[in-house]
Amino acid sequence: MRDAILELLRENKGEFVSGQRMSERCEVSRTAIWKHIEALRKKGYTIESFTKKGYRLVNEPDLMSPLEMESVLTTKTFGRNYHYVPSVESSNSVARELAAQGAPEGTVVVVEEQVAGRGRLNRGWFSPYGKGLWFSIVLRPSFLPIEAPKCTLMAAVALIKAFRRLGLNTAGIKWPNDILVNGRKLVGILTEMNGTMEAIAYIVMGIGINTGSTQDELPEFIKDVATSFAMEGVEVDRREALNVILEEMEKQYNKVLAEGFDSTLAEWKEFSITLGKDVEVRAPGNTYEGKAVDLDRDGNLMIERADGSVDRVVAGDVSIRPAHKVGG
């Protein structure tokens, strides 16, 4: 009912729609129409009302609810099973529960804020209400579990393509799962798998993207390392941005299913800001410096040391930071 009322207001946005017309269209009383209008107002919709004129939709809230996304979403699979939670500890935890219950591939969990967002190596993730895109996607791929870590690289490639469509052309990928702009973190990606050695039951991919946070709003511990679309001077509508991102994710995923990961890894190298750079590898009990020279077919980073030897670095085991002086 509420959706039908909102649809009618949208069809006549900027113009008044009489209560009688709404009542006839929705086949309910005018009192019921008024109650639904009040409910929409509480959700953030600005709706004017005047005696003998009716109701007029003036402004819609910047929310990610199914009601808001229905008219925006253009994907075939991703997001068609859409779960919305205003506030939650972590979108990944909700997505895991849904996946375990049989949620179909492409299920998306979108939240307005995460109060316990988590990144790689269990680092915290700042996810304030309405200031970003905080969501998780359920995948049920046919490829082998050994390929699952490459999904993080696949997501990063899709996000760079989406950002370019949205007007942000300066983002690059820092291995393995961060997207940076001018040295500051814009995106985090966390991929979790459930399955056996032989087959993947499901993959849950959590993505956090800073869209609207300003420098003053950032906590002290990330003021010098984080950025957002707003801080980079790019204004985005979160609903449109999510649709563009899901479109590119869907395309990239289908490409991987059809062709394998090789072309996606080649695109990752094109978008990388890690390759060719001097880096410091930090692993438990082993810290060393070298040059990031390549990405192997498994998505591992290849580091050339000062003595010419090459080490393979596996995602999730290390932290990559710019080196002060290689071999020093």
C-alpha positions in Angstrom: 0.0 0.0 0.0 2.7 2.5 1.0 4.7 1.6 -2.1 1.6 2.3 -4.3 1.1 5.7 -2.6 4.8 6.6 -3.1 4.7 5.5 -6.7 1.7 7.8 -7.3 3.5 10.7 -5.7 6.6 10.0 -7.7 4.6 9.9 -10.9 3.3 13.4 -10.1 6.4 14.8 -8.4 6.1 18.5 -7.9 2.4 18.4 -8.4 -0.4 17.8 -5.9 -2.4 14.6 -5.9 -5.7 14.7 -4.2 -6.6 12.4 -1.3 -9.6 11.3 -3.2 -7.5 10.2 -6.2 -5.1 8.3 -4.0 -8.0 6.7 -2.2 -9.6 5.5 -5.4 -6.2 4.3 -6.9 -5.3 2.4 -3.7 -8.8 1.3 -2.8 -8.6 2.5 0.8 -10.1 5.3 2.8 -8.7 8.8 2.8 -7.9 8.3 6.5 -5.8 5.3 5.6 -4.0 7.4 3.0 -3.2 10.1 5.6 -1.8 7.4 8.0 0.5 6.1 5.3 1.6 9.6 4.4 2.5 10.2 8.0 4.5 7.0 8.1 6.4 8.1 5.0 7.2 11.5 6.6 8.6 9.7 9.6 10.9 7.8 7.2 12.3 11.1 5.9 10.1 11.9 2.9 9.1 15.6 2.6 5.4 15.6 1.6 3.4 18.8 1.5 -0.3 18.7 2.1 -3.0 21.4 1.6 -6.7 21.3 1.9 -8.5 20.9 -1.4 -5.1 20.3 -3.1 -3.9 17.0 -1.7 -0.4 15.8 -1.3 2.9 16.7 -3.1 6.2 14.9 -2.9 8.9 17.5 -2.4 12.0 15.6 -1.4 13.0 11.9 -0.8 15.5 10.7 1.8 18.9 9.5 0.9 18.2 6.0 2.2 19.1 2.6 0.7 15.8 0.9 1.6 14.2 -1.5 -0.9 11.5 1.1 -1.5 14.2 3.5 -2.6 16.2 1.1 -4.7 13.4 -0.5 -6.5 13.2 2.2 -9.2 17.0 2.4 -9.5 18.3 -1.1 -9.7 19.0 -2.4 -13.2 21.0 -5.6 -12.5 19.8 -9.0 -13.5 20.9 -10.9 -10.4 22.9 -8.9 -8.0 20.6 -7.1 -5.5 17.4 -8.7 -6.8 17.2 -10.5 -3.4 17.7 -7.3 -1.3 18.0 -7.2 2.5 18.0 -3.8 4.2 19.0 -3.3 7.9 19.3 0.3 9.1 21.9 -0.5 11.8 23.8 -3.7 12.4 27.1 -4.9 13.8 28.3 -6.2 10.4 26.6 -6.7 7.0 28.8 -9.8 6.5 27.4 -11.5 9.6 23.8 -11.0 8.3 24.8 -12.2 4.8 26.5 -15.3 6.3 23.3 -16.2 8.2 21.2 -15.7 5.0 23.6 -17.7 2.9 23.6 -20.6 5.4 19.8 -20.6 5.2 20.0 -20.9 1.4 19.8 -17.3 0.2 20.3 -17.3 -3.6 23.4 -16.0 -5.4 23.4 -12.3 -5.8 21.7 -11.7 -2.5 22.8 -8.3 -1.2 22.6 -7.0 2.4 22.7 -3.2 2.6 23.0 -1.3 5.9 23.0 2.4 6.8 25.7 1.9 9.4 27.9 -0.8 10.9 28.6 -0.6 14.6 31.3 -3.3 14.5 32.5 -3.2 10.9 35.6 -5.4 10.4 38.3 -5.3 7.8 41.2 -7.6 6.9 43.3 -8.9 9.9 40.3 -8.0 12.1 41.0 -4.3 11.9 38.0 -2.0 12.6 36.1 -0.2 9.9 34.4 3.2 10.3 30.9 2.9 8.9 28.8 6.0 10.0 25.1 6.2 9.4 24.2 7.3 5.8 27.8 8.4 5.0 28.8 5.5 2.8 27.9 2.2 1.1 28.2 -0.6 3.5 27.0 -3.9 1.9 27.7 -7.6 1.4 27.0 -9.9 -1.5 26.4 -13.7 -1.4 28.1 -15.6 -4.2 27.8 -19.3 -5.1 30.4 -19.8 -7.7 31.2 -23.1 -9.6 34.9 -22.6 -9.5 37.2 -24.4 -7.0 37.8 -23.2 -3.4 41.4 -22.5 -4.2 40.2 -19.7 -6.5 38.1 -18.0 -3.8 40.8 -15.4 -2.7 40.8 -14.0 -6.2 37.2 -12.8 -5.6 38.7 -9.9 -3.7 40.8 -8.9 -6.7 37.8 -9.3 -8.9 35.7 -7.0 -6.7 38.5 -4.4 -6.7 38.6 -4.3 -10.5 34.8 -4.0 -10.7 34.9 -1.1 -8.2 37.5 0.9 -10.1 35.4 0.6 -13.3 32.3 1.7 -11.3 34.1 4.6 -9.8 35.2 5.8 -13.2 31.6 5.8 -14.3 30.7 7.8 -11.3 33.3 10.5 -12.0 36.2 9.4 -9.7 39.1 8.6 -12.1 42.1 8.7 -9.6 41.5 5.6 -7.6 43.9 2.7 -7.6 44.2 -0.7 -6.0 46.6 -1.4 -3.2 47.2 -5.1 -2.8 45.3 -7.1 -1.7 42.0 -5.4 -0.8 42.2 -1.7 -0.5 41.3 1.1 -2.9 43.2 4.3 -2.4 42.9 7.9 -3.8 45.9 10.1 -3.4 47.3 7.7 -0.8 44.2 7.6 1.3 41.9 4.7 1.8 38.4 4.9 0.2 37.3 1.3 0.1 37.8 -1.9 2.1 36.9 -5.4 0.9 36.5 -8.5 3.1 35.9 -11.9 1.5 34.8 -14.9 3.5 34.2 -18.4 2.2 32.3 -21.4 3.5 32.8 -24.8 1.9 35.0 -27.9 1.7 38.3 -28.6 0.0 36.3 -29.8 -3.0 33.5 -27.2 -3.4 32.4 -23.8 -2.3 29.1 -23.6 -0.5 29.1 -19.8 -0.6 31.2 -16.7 -0.5 30.3 -13.6 1.3 32.0 -10.4 0.1 31.7 -7.4 2.3 32.4 -3.9 0.9 32.7 -0.6 2.6 32.9 2.6 0.6 33.2 6.1 2.1 30.9 8.4 0.2 29.8 11.4 2.3 32.2 11.7 5.3 34.1 15.0 5.6 37.5 15.5 7.1 36.0 16.9 10.3 33.7 13.9 10.7 36.5 11.3 10.6 37.8 9.8 13.9 41.2 10.9 14.9 42.7 7.5 14.2 41.9 7.6 10.5 42.0 11.4 9.7 45.3 11.1 8.0 44.7 7.8 6.1 41.0 7.8 5.0 39.1 9.7 2.3 35.7 9.8 0.7 34.0 10.7 -2.5 33.0 14.0 -0.9 36.5 14.7 0.2 37.7 14.1 -3.3 35.2 16.6 -4.7 32.9 14.0 -6.3 29.3 14.1 -5.4 27.3 10.9 -5.7 23.8 9.7 -5.1 24.3 6.6 -3.0 21.4 4.8 -4.6 22.7 5.4 -8.1 26.2 4.6 -7.0 25.2 1.3 -5.5 23.4 0.4 -8.8 26.5 1.2 -10.9 28.7 -0.8 -8.5 26.4 -3.8 -8.6 26.2 -3.6 -12.4 30.0 -3.7 -12.7 30.3 -6.4 -10.0 27.8 -8.6 -11.9 29.6 -8.1 -15.2 33.0 -8.9 -13.7 31.7 -12.0 -11.9 30.0 -13.3 -15.0 33.2 -12.7 -17.0 35.1 -14.8 -14.4 32.6 -17.6 -14.6 32.8 -17.7 -18.4 36.5 -17.1 -18.9 38.3 -17.7 -15.7 40.4 -15.1 -13.7 43.3 -14.4 -16.1 41.8 -11.4 -17.8 40.6 -10.0 -14.5 44.1 -10.3 -13.0 45.4 -8.5 -16.1 43.0 -5.7 -15.4 44.0 -5.7 -11.7 47.6 -5.1 -12.7 46.5 -2.2 -14.9 44.7 -0.5 -11.9 47.4 -1.4 -9.3 49.2 1.2 -7.4 51.4 -1.5 -5.6 53.2 -3.1 -8.6 56.5 -1.4 -9.4 56.7 0.2 -5.9 59.2 -0.4 -3.1 57.3 -2.0 -0.2 57.7 -3.3 3.3 56.3 -6.8 4.0 55.2 -7.3 7.6 54.4 -10.8 8.7 54.6 -12.4 12.1 58.3 -12.8 13.0 59.4 -11.7 9.5 59.6 -8.1 8.3 61.5 -7.3 5.1 61.6 -4.8 2.2 61.6 -5.3 -1.5 59.9 -4.3 -4.8 56.5 -5.5 -5.8 57.2 -6.9 -9.2 54.2 -9.0 -10.3 51.0 -10.8 -9.4 51.0 -14.5 -10.0 48.0 -16.5 -11.4 46.8 -17.2 -7.9 46.6 -13.5 -7.0 49.7 -13.6 -4.8 52.1 -10.7 -4.7 55.6 -11.3 -5.9 58.3 -9.4 -4.0 61.9 -9.1 -5.3 64.4 -8.6 -2.5 67.7 -6.7 -2.8 69.6 -9.9 -3.4 67.5 -10.7 -6.4 65.5 -13.5 -4.8 61.7 -13.4 -5.3 59.2 -14.2 -2.5 55.5 -15.0 -2.9 53.3 -13.1 -0.5 49.9 -14.7 0.2 46.9 -12.4 0.9 45.8 -12.2 4.5 49.2 -13.1 6.0 51.0 -9.7 5.7 50.6 -6.0 5.7 52.1 -4.1 2.8 53.5 -0.6 3.4 55.7 1.8 1.4 59.3 1.0 2.1 61.6 3.7 3.4 64.6 2.4 1.4 64.8 -1.0 -0.1 67.8 -2.9 1.1 68.6 -0.2 3.7 
